[in-house]
Amino acid sequence: MIPSFSLVGLFLLGVPISVALALTAVAYIVASGDAVLLDSLPQQLVSALDSYGLLALPLFILLGEAMAAGGAGRRLVALASSMVGPVRGGLAYVSLIANVMLAAILGSTVAQLTVMTRMVVPEMEKAGYPRQDAVAITAAGAMLAPVFPPSMMFILYGVIAQVPIGDLFVAGLVPGVLMALSFFAVIALKARRVPYPRTAPLAAEARRQALIAALPSAAIPVFIVLAIATGLATPTEAGGLAAILALVLGLFVHREMRWRDLGPMFTRAAMSSAVVLFLVAAAQLVGWVLAYANLPAQIGAMLAQAAGSPVTFMLLLNVILIVIGTFLEPIPALLLVVPVTAPLAAQYGIDPVHLGLVISINLSLGLLTPPVGAALFAAASLSGLSPGRVAQGLMPYLAAAFAVLIFISIWPFLL
């Protein structure tokens, strides 16, 4: 109970989650009275980051910074606008299509939400959309970021579970498309009740110019997927090459990035990487002390006893993950959940790639699920709305995403 009470108490005091995790591990070690654990703590903190696969995280963070600074987001939104005809709620579809494009570049829900809220929500308000609906649609589209490759959660899961990251990237395409289609269906149903404005038709020449302008930016996610799927590059190498390509595009092709912008951009990428990697190390400490206390084995035994079949196991796992994802950030939750669930899933013959998809989708939805979803509060802060109003507008999209999640959990042959 000591780790649980310590973690909850530190959260209530407003301590940053990475620091709270590290202090929770220290509190348990002190309470156990085992000096050997305390001596091993620095070694465990450093060894948690001793993984080649984790190098992909700062590279993809740098890629996102370079794409945002180089004007890729604006060009992808223009391309999405050209793809949608004069239909009711057309700008809402544009937002989702642009989110799909950015999902294959950023791979981070909060990063994608930040970019899209600043770019698309003001345009939707000018066109006559209620702010609550505009923010909800944009936030729903950001849920696609951890599902479409490259996904930071897929990278972490692959490192922890020793699963090929390229297989996870390829398998994430089907759930991502299904979630996007379910969001399209929600917009179509809402457009029947809410008088969403129609988009103005674009001339063929305007569509052609938007396509030509966005082709270099759209080529980056295609390059990442093809490089990994064909074995040309590992996910880490693909992230580095894509970041270099994004810098070249921003400096010499789009010319929206200046040499003086590189310093602040690298600083932001380094700071974001440091935050994420320290979070990984701190969560690893908690997992280490919980393993010492044999807690994962006890929870695993309870789950195994309650589940009589693979389908029941996956459904129970979804319930547990939804609760965990609501209160914990995806990265520490992933690091705490995978070591417990992976051996159990193997006993039921569940493919580790299938398990990784279910866990990642659950935890990504938790980012926007009340009461403490980080992306939910980010959307509220960026839009000036209360978290309650954002959550209210998100409910139909969350319901659609949960339906897709259950579908994928029960019928993995579609992956």
N, C-alpha and C positions, 0 to 999 in steps of 0.2 A: 504493500500500500504506500510505502514511502515515495517511490518514484511518481505515483499517480497524484498524491497530495502535493508534492513539491512542484510538479509541472503545472497543475491547476492553479496553485497559489501564485506562482511566478507569472503565469498568464494574466491573472486578475490584477497583479501589480503593474502590468504593462511592460514587463521585461521583454526585450526582443527574443524571438523564438529560438534562435541559435544559442544565445546566451542561456536561456531558460533550460534548453536541453542539456547543455554542458553542466550547468549547476545541479540539475536533477541527478545526473550521473555521479557527481561529486558527493551529493547528499546521501545517496545510497551507499557509496563506498565508505563514507565516514560512519554511517549508522551500522554498517556490517562489521566495522572494526577490523577489517582485513587490510593491513598495511601493504601487503604485496600488490593488491589492486591499485592502491594509490600510487605506488612506485611505477606501475605499468601504464598509468593514465597518459603521460605525454607520448609514449610509444604508440598507444592505440590511436591517439588523436592524429598523429602524423601518418601512420600506416593506412588510415582510412582513405587517404588521398593518393596512396601509392598505386595508381592504376592508370594504365595507358588509355583506357576507354574514357576516363574522365577528362582527358585533354580535349575531347570534342566539345565539352560545354563552353569553355571560353572562346573557342573558335566560332561556334554558332552564335554566341552572344555578340562577338565582333561582326559577324555577318549581318545580324539584325541591325546593329548600329550603322554599318556601312550602307545597307539598303535604305534605311530611313533617311540618312543624311544625303544620299545621292539622288533622291527624288523618285525612287522606285514605287513607293506607296501611291503617290499622286498619279503616276502613269498607269498603275494597275487599276485604280478606281476609274480612270477615264476609259480604259479598255473594257471594264465591266459595264460601264454606262452604254458603250457602243454595242454591247452584246444583247442588251435588253430593249425590246421594242416598246411602243406606246401602250403599255398595259397599266391597269390600276395597281398602285403600289410598286411601280417600277423601280423607284429609288431604293425601296427596301430590298428588292432582289439584287440590286446593284451592290448594296452593302454586304450582302451575304456572299456574292460572287467574289468581291474584292477580298473578303475575309478568307475565302478558300485559297485565293492566290497568295495572300500574305501568310497563311498557315503553313504553306510549303516553304516559306523563307525564314520566318521568325521562330516557330516552334515553341513559343511561350505565350500563354494566355494573357498574362498581365502586360507584356510588351505589346502584343497585338492589340489589346483593348486600348492601351494608351494611344497608339498610333491612329487607330480607326475612330476613336471618340473625338479626337482633335480634327480629323479630316472630314468625316462623313456626317456626324451628328449636326454640326452647324448647317451643312447643306440641306439635310432633311428638314430641319426646322424652317429654313427659308422657303422650302417647297410646300410647307403646310402640314408636316407631320407633327403630332403631339410629341413633346420632348420625351415623355415617359416611353412611348413606343419606339422612338428613334434610338434611345439609349438601350432599351431591351433588345432590339434587333441587333444592334452592334455588339452588345455583350454576348448574345447567343452565338453570333458568328465567331467570337473569340474562343468559344468552347472547342472549336475545330482545331485550334493550334496544337494541342498535345496529341491529336489523333493522326493528322497528316504528317508525313515525314518532311523535314527532320524534326523529331520530337525529343526534347530533353528528357522527358520521362522514359521514353523508349531506350535512350542511351543509358540512363541510370539503371533501369531494370535489366538491360542486357549485361551490364557490368556486374550487378549483384547476383543475378541468376545464371550467369555464364551462358547466355543465349546469344546467338549471332544477331547483332544489331540490324544488319541488312535485312534479315528475315522479318524482324518486327516492323521495319519501315515499309516493306512491301505489303505485309498483312494489314497495316493500318489504313490502306487505301479504301477497302470495302466499307469498314465502319464509318470512315470519314465521309464517303459519298452518301451512305444511308442517312447519317445525321444531317447533312446538308439538305438532302431531299425532304426529310421530315420537317426541317425549318421552312423550306419553301411551301410545304403544305399548310403549315400554321399561318404563314403570311397570306396565302390564298384564301383561307377560311376567314381570317380577320378582315381582309379587304372587302368581304361581302357585308360586314356589319359596320365597319368604320370607313368613312369616305376618304380613303387614301387618294392623293392626287395621281394623275397619270403622268408618265414621263413624256417629254416632247420627242417626236420622231427625229432621228438623225439622218442626214443625207449620207449617201454611200461614200462620198469623199471624206466626210468627217469620221466615219467608222474606219475607213482605210488608214487615215492618218493616226488615229488612236492605236490601231493595231501595230503599225510600224513603230510608233514611239515606245510601245510597251514590250516589243519583242525582245530586246536585250535583257530587260528585267525579268521577263517571264522565262527566259532561257536558263536562269540560275537554278530554280527548283528542278527543272527538267534535267539539268546537268547532274545535280546531287543524286537524284533517284537513279538515273541511268548509270552513273559511275559506281554506285554501291551495288545495284542489281546485277551488273555485268561483271563485278569483281575487279573493275579497273582501279578502284580506290576503296580503302576502308572508310567508315563513317568519319573518323577523325581526319583522315587525309582529304576527304571530300569537303568537310567543313572548312579546312584551311584553304583549299583551292578555290572554293566558292567565295570566301571572304576576299581573297586576292582579286578575283574576277569582279566582285562588287566594287572594290576600291578603284579598279581600272575604269569601270563604267562611270562611276561617280566623278572621277577626275578628268577623264579624257573623252568620254562619249556624251554623257548627259551634261557634264560641266557645271553641275550644281554643287559640287564639293570643291573647296579650295585647300591648298596645302596647309594653310593655317588652321583648318578645321580638323586635321588629323590628330593633333595633340589632345584636344578636348575629347575627341571621339574615342581614342585609345584609352584615355583616362576613365571615361564612363564604362567602357567594356571591361577594364581591369577592376574597377570598383564592383560592378555587378558580378563578375566572376568570383571575386574574393568573397562576397556575401554568400553566393550559392555554395562555393566549395567549403567555406567554414560551416555552413549549415549541414553539409554532407558529413563533415568530420564530427560535428557535435551529435548528430543523430546516430552516427556509428557508435559513439560512446554509450548512448542510452541502450542501443541494441546489445552492446557488449555486456553491460551490467545486467540487463534483463536475461540474457543467455546464461550468465553466471548464476542468476537466481532461479533458473529453469522455468521461467514464466512462459516463454514461447512454447515449450513442450507441453505445459499444462493446458494452455489455450488450444493448442493443436489437438490435444487429446479430447477436449470437450467438443470441438468442432467435428472431429472424426466420429465421435460417438453419436452426435446429433444427425449427421448426414449418412444416409443409407445408400446413396447412389451419386454418380458424378453430377447429375442435374441438380439434385438437392444440395450438394456441396456448393455448386456455383451460385445457386439462389441465396443460400445462407451467407456465402462470402460477399455477395452484392449488398446484403443488408448491413453486414459489419463494416464494409468499406465505405458505404454511404455515410454511416455515423462517424467513422474515423475521418473521412475526407471533409466533413462539415466543420470539424474542430482543429484539424491539423493541416499544415501546409503539405503539398504533394510530396516534396522531396523527403522530409523526415518521415512522413507516413509510409512512403515507398520503402525506405531503408528499414523501417520497423516491421512492415507487413510481409515483405517478400521472404525473408529467412524462415518465417513461420509457415506461410501458405505453400511455398514451392514444394517442400517434401510431401505435404499432404496431397497436393494436386497430383504429384507423381504416383502416389499410391492408388488414386482413382483413374489413372491412365490419361489424365488431362495434359494436352500438349502445352509445354512451357510458353510457347508463343501465344497461344490462346489465353493462357492465364495472364500474361503480361498485358495483352490488350484490355482484358476485363478490368484489371487493377488500374491501369493508366486512365481508362475512360472514367471509371468511378471517381478517382482522385481529381481528375480535371473538372468533373461536374461539381465536386465539393468546393472548388474555388468560387463558384457562383451560388452556392446553396446557403441560405440563412442558417444560423445566426452570425457566423464569423468568417464567411468566405472572403479571402483577400481580394479577389477580382471584383466581388460585389461592392466592397467598400471603395475600391479604386474607381469603378464606374460611377458610384455616387459622388465621389470627390471631384472627378473630372467634369461631371455634368451639372453639379449644383443641386441634385435631387437627394432626397433622403434614401438611405438603404432600403427602407420599407417599400417605397414607391418603385424603386428599381426591381426589387424582388417580386413585387406584384406583377409588373410587366413581364418578367422573365418566366413566370410559372408555366404558361403554355409551351414554351421552348424547352424548359427543363423536363416537363412531362414527355414531350416527344423524344428527347435524348434518352430518358430512362427507358422508354419503350424499345428504342433501338438497342440499348444495352442489354435488356432482358432477351431480346431476339438473338443477339450475338452470343450471349451466355449459353442459351439452350441449343442453338444450331450452329456450331463452329464450322461445319463443312462449307459454309458460305465464304470463309476467309481465304 
